[in-house]
Amino acid sequence: MNFNKCARCGCFFISDGDVCPSCTPKDKCDLSKLNTFLTDNTDQVLTVTQLSSATGIAKKNISRYVTQKGFEYKKQIKL
């Protein structure tokens, strides 16, 4: 386990992830919302700003999700 700074809220915590235990459910909800939106709009290539406006997810979080290993929709997002 490591002492980390939460990528979402900025608090410090001890864990192996990049978000604190308080933000983990929020991250999962946002990621699910983003995946659903991109699945429903497979014919579009969108910017992070457009995705943020359409989903209500912060741009910094969308950018973080896109850079995560295993994110499936990288080709649909213009960084």
Buried (B, 14 or more C-beta within 10 A) or exposed (E): EEEBEBBBEEEEBEBEBBBBEEBBEBBEEBBEBBBEBBEEBEEEEBEBEBBBEBBEBEEEBBBBBBEEEEBEBEEBBEE
